[in-house]
Amino acid sequence: MKFGNHFLFRPGETASDLKQAMIFAEKANGLAERLNKPAWQADANLLLARINREAGRTQEALPMIEKALAYYKKSGNFLGEGNALLEKRSQYPLSEQNCKERIMIARQAAAAFHNAGSKKDEADALKELGDIMQFCVVDLPEALTILKRSLALYKEVNFKELHGVYDLIGSVYSNLGAYDEAIEYGLLAVKTAEGLGDSTMQLCTIYVRLALTYFQQGDYNLCNHYHQKALNVAIDHKDNSTIAYIVANLAYATAFYEKVDYRAAIDNALGSLEKYGGIDLSSTIMLYSILVLSYDKLGMHAMSEVYLKKLLDLNLDDQSFHNVTQSVLTAAIKHYLATRQYGLARKYLTSFMQVAKQTNKTREVSLGYFWSFQLDSARGNYISAIGHYQNFKKSQDSLYSVQKQKQVATLNVRFDMERKDRELQIRSQNVSLLTKKSALQQELLQKAQTNRNITAAFLGLSVLFLGLLFNRYKTKQRTNLAIAENNRVLQKMVSEREWLVRELHHRVKNNLQTIMSLLESQSVYLRDDALEAIKESQHRVQAMSLIHQKLYLTDNLATIDMSNYIWDLTDYLLESFPGRSCRLSLELDPITLDVGQAIPIGLILNEAITNSLKYAFPNGRDGSIKVVLKKDEYSSKVTLSITDDGIGMPQEYMSGKPGSMGLKLIHGLAGELGGKVQLSGDAGTEITLEFDQRITFGQPGGLEQEMPIS
């Protein structure tokens, strides 16, 4: 048995090593049979199963595993049972189809190791169980509890290589949307792995998961940084499949990191396909999808069609992961909607919805309803379109509710962990106090004979003192209970009012989005000036909708972070004019405004930037737009300026002529803010607005009181 294990686990294992291991394992099994030693036969069969699995003969290994497992259960050998169960999991490769079996086997193994009292093995099995559950996205709060238990057991036995379990805990937190905790544990995994000098592919996995968490949080600089570190590890190991996967991630992130630079995304994707030929299916699909999306965004539909055909020609069977299939269908649907090939769009949309409903993916079902709404609107099927849009809004509300439930579940898990930690601390303190009390009692007993009178007097005073303390305690307890009840009632009132305000903003945003969608459906049948008027109205509605969206998604219901809002608004406006080669620079002070001021500012920005994009750079010429929002350090004055280096504005508008509707709207909104607008057209166009910032004091229940800053 020792020789068999030696050759099986020998570093740099070869085919000849496996052959030698098999010879010794068969000898051991034969000897155990002749001596009629069932315990030895079980051990030998487990070793034979491991050797067959290493040699790729998993089916031959199964009877050996079952034979060993039957004996271990019968004899109560829990340690052997746990090892046999972990070997049995190899019969079910990690995939969505095998999630149920893998989870069941891992639970049984953890229970067997617990009964055996082997904490290290139990920690390994719990780590395996948590890993499978996070991979299969099954009961993530329970997966988090299991991984925290695994971590505690590892620490009890002073196991140092904790980076693997830190990494898994971070991954579960990321799936729950708790990105701060995900980053905390991801960085712990990095610190531990680097501190131990780990340079294996596990370090690559840790870097990739941390990079993806930063991507979800919108920190594209750190996302890029950790992807590069992961790429270096994969290159050192010459793991081309992982290299291609990381490069595909980097290519996908380029569209965000470079502020929607679709040409850069195309260059990265094409370079990856050329450099890493024969990469795995998932990476290939990701790169092709990037090319389809980017070419369509640039209006190069013929090139998009080329790569969509390559996507559709890929050999996807029924065993493919649903997300692989859905990625291909998503690319097809978006392309055919963009090119108005509505029949083909309907074909792939039907397949997309079937897969989404079979796998119970609420987010994908919601997306399918939205595409169905767009498709029916474009075809003039307005009744059907409205039905799809209503289903889309219902699923969006459901997703919002599920997200909140995940956050609540995460908080509950965190609360349970903290409560258990406090209980352990209290128990430790109680033991210490009892020990000290016992020693004191012994000392008092020894001195009792000589200090009887003093003790009697002391006890009398103590009883009196304790009586006074108890009376004071009861009085204070009654007072505290009354205060706590009042606080609870007040807090409930505040929470209910805040929820009503948040729901109001949510509904206003939804109504504005409905208006935009109806305008979009009407724009299909309009041309020239009428179409331009509809588009301008959409932009104005979106500027207001963003305000209400940010109010109900943040904890502060009174004010808007203008720097964050202006970034989102300008990104939306640039996307609304595809093909324009225009650079945008923003210089924004961290300023917060109430809704009454934020909405006019958003509409002024919309009018100014839209006018620049439409008229300042004729004939496709390059140009730049600069937005500056500054606050005076010593007063309440706020200055907003929008500048472009285009052809400028007609001179009559500079001299006081009212001008277009957009300029009239800007002057009207400035008056609403109590500010002044100045126009300059010497080198391009500059619109400058000065106004006084109002400060908002939050009132109970989400009410606000506005006062000017003095």
C-alpha angles and dihedrals in degrees: 000000000000092000091048092052090045094058093039095054097033112135112255091021116204136189090262090054090055090048091053091046090052092051093054094042092052091048090051092049092049092049091049090053094049091049091044093233107154092184091057091045090055092051092047093049091051090052091048090051091053092050092049091049091052089050091053096253098122095153092056089051096058099076090049092052092049091049092051092043093052092054095045091052093046094049096041093242096155095175092054091044091055093049092048091050092051088051090049091060088071086073088068111054113213105270139122090263093057099043096106095050094044092050093049093049093047091051091051092048092050090050092049093051090047090054089048090053091234103143096181092052091044090052090051092051093047090049089052090049093050091047092053092046093051091046091051092039091233119157096332095191089057090046088054092051091049093050092048088053089050090051092050092051092049090053091048091059092041093245107173104193095083098141093098095057092041088054093051093048089052090050092053092048089051091052088051090053093246094131097167091059091041091056091045093057093038090057090046088055091050093047093048095045094047091044090055092046093243110171098165127118088268087073088053090054091050092052093048094050092048090048091052091050090053088049091054089050091050097246098133095170093062090038088058092043095056093040088057091050090050090048091055091054092048091049091051089054093043089231099160095180092056091042090056092047092053093044089051089052090051091049091050092048091051091079088061101032092053094043097257098322098166094177091057089049090053092049092050094047094048091046091052093049091049096046100042107042119182095026122165122285097251094054092045091053092048093052094045090048090052090053094048092049096043096047090049091050089054091048092247094131096160092061090044089054091055094058094039088058089052089051093050091047092060114113104249115172133185091271094062116113111263091237090058091052093044092051090058093045091047092055091049094048094049092047096049092046090050092050094042093240091144098170093058091042089055091049095055093038090058091053091046093054092047092055093042093053093043091054092040093233104164095189092054092045088053091051090049091054091051092051089047089053091051092047096049092044091053090050094047095248092136099163091054090042092055090050092052091047091052090051089048092054091047091052091046090054088048091052090050089051092048091050090053090048090053090051091049090048090051091050090049091052091048091048092050091051093049091046092052090048090052091048091053091049091049091049091051091049091048092052090050092048092048091051092051091045092053092051091049092051091053090052092049092050091053091053096040096098095054097036101042096123094043090049093051092051091045092050091051092052090044092054090050092047093047090050090054091046092049092050090049090047094052091048092049091045092056090048092048092049091053092048092047092051091050091048091049092052092046092047091050090052091049092048093049092050092047090050091051091051091047091049090049091055089046093053093044089052091049092050091050090049089051090053090051092050092050090049088050092052090050093049091067090073099040132085141189116350095003091052091047090051091052092049092049090050090051091053092050092049091048091052089056094040092056089058093057093041092056092046096056095040095054133063093238108079095177108057142033126227096233097196091056092042094050091050091054094043095049092046089053093049093049090050089052090064104050117188094029112130098214129141120216125201125185130198106184131171116213097263129159122201134184121249093261091062100031095060095054090046090051092050092047090051090048093052095044098046093042090052091050093049092047103041113010098072110040124184093025094291120164120255147152137234123203126198119193125185113182134169123210109246095221104035144029093264116129122189124202120186131178114192133178132180094221132120094294134232127294112274094237090064089055092052094056107277109146095237127184128354088260092058091045089052091050092052091046093049091047089055089051088055091047089240139126128244123209125189125204127181106173097113107007119320129307125187115190125188127186122190141152119261116232120217118222124212113201114234126200113284095023096294116144135209116202123212130169116247109250 
